[in-house]
Amino acid sequence: MTDTSAPEWVSIERTLDAPIALVWDMWTQAEHFAAWYGPDGATIPTATMDAQVGGNRLIGMAMETPNGPMQMWFTGEYREVTPTTRLVYTEAMADEDGNVIPPTDMGAPAGTPEFTEVTVELEDLGDQTRMVMAHVGVPADSPGGGGWQMAINKLVALIADHT
């Protein structure tokens, strides 16, 4: 039976054809993260990531929409960092300086949480890595959930280019 009191969230599990160290770098090093994050058509012109407990992150995403160019910013804090196996960080909509912006100011529906939480767990399978990513506060059937699906597909393609 589904627990309807649980928060909505997107979860993606993949087995990647890459060693765990490479997958970890894709999640924790700004230049790698910027190469795959975001939905199809998005670019990440800004990625600042201090992947240590208490460290901050600021991600700037740019993309063309039917209404013209759009820029979005996301900020957050690393809560857990266990090198190569577990990463937990918060995420919130922000301005380019990292100041949190209420989601409704960005067009999100009322009730959208101001802060969400991303958890990435990696399991070493030798030449492969099992990855489970969960973003609590982002419904699987939302644009954000779809964006994660596209981003993870880009991550898979990028890893194929690195191996």
N, C-alpha and C positions, 0 to 999 in steps of 0.2 A: 504494500500500500504506500502511496506517495505521501510524504509529510508536507502538507500545504503550508505549514508555519515556517518551513525552512526558507532561507533566502534563495531567490532565483540566481542561477549561475550557469556559466558556460564552462564545459570541461572538454578537453581534447587530449586524447592519448594517441601517441604514435611511436613506432619503433623506427629509429633513424639509423641510416647506414653510415655511422660515424662514431669514433671513440668519444667517450664521455667528456674528455677535456675540451674537445672542439665544440660540442653542444653547449657546455658551460660557458665558454667564451662567447658564443653567439648570444647568450642571454645577459652577460655581465660586462662586455666590452662595447663601449658606445659605437665605435666604427662598425662593428659586426651587427649590433642590434639595429642600427640605422639602415643597414642594407636590406633587411627583411621585414621590419615591423610595419604594420598598417595594412589597410585593404589594398586591393589592386588599384593601381593608378596613383597611390599616395607616395610621397617622398618624405624623408625625414631630414630636413636641412639642419636641425639642431638636436643633439642628443648629448646630455651631460649626465653621467652616471657614476656615483660613488658607491660601488657595490660592497658596502660594509654595514654592519648593524648601526643604525642611526644616520647612515649616509643618505643624501638626497639624490633625486633624479628629476630631470626636466627634459621633456621630449616635445619637440615642435613638429607637427605634421602638416604638410601642404598637399592640396589636391584640387583638381578642377571638378566642379559640380555643374549641373544644368543651370544654376543661378550664378555661375562665375567662380573665380578662385576662392578657396576657403583655407583658412589657417586655423589649426587647433593646437592647444598646448595642454600637456598633462604633467602633473608634478606628483611626487610621492616620496616616501621614506622606506628604506630597507629595514624590515623588522627581523628577519632571520636570514643569515647567510652561512650555509654549511658548504664550503667549497666542493664543487662538482656534484653535489647530490640534492641540495634543497635551497630554494630561494623564495622569500616571501617579501612582498612590498605592497605598499598602499598606492592608490592612484586616485587623482582628483583632476577635474578640469581646472585650467589655470590660465593666467595671462602669460605673456612672454617673460615676465620677471619671476614667475613661479607663485604668484599670489592666487590662492584658490578662488574660483568663480563658482557660484551656485549653478548646478546643472540646468535649472530652469532658465537662467540667463542665456544659456547656449541652445535653447530650444528643446531641452529634454522634458519629458512629461513630469508633472507634479509627482512627488514621491520617489523620484530617482535619488538614490543615496549620494551624498556629497563625496564620501570616500568609499572606495571599493578596495578589494584585496586580491592580489594575484599570487598564487602559489605554483611554483614549478618544482617538480620532483623528478630526479634523473636516476636511472638504474643502469649500472655498467653491465653490458652484455658482451664485453670483449670488443669486437669490431663494430658493434651496434650499441645503441643507447635507447632504453625505453624512457619516454618522456610523458609525464602527465602534467598538464597545465590546467588550472582552475582559476576562473576570475569570478569571485563571489560579488554579487551586486550587479552583474551584467547578465541579463537573461539570454539563454542560448538562442532564442528566436528573435532577438533584437538586432538592429544594425551593428551594434558592438560585437555581438556573438558572430555574426556573419563576417565582420572584419577580422576577428580572430581566426576564423577558418581560412580566410584568404592569406593572412599573415603566416600562419603555420605552413600553408602550401608553399609560400615563398621561401620560408626557412628550409623546407625539405629540398627545394631546388638549389638554394645557395649552398647547402651542405654537399649536395651532389657535385657541385663545381669545385669544392675544396678537398674532395677525397679522390 
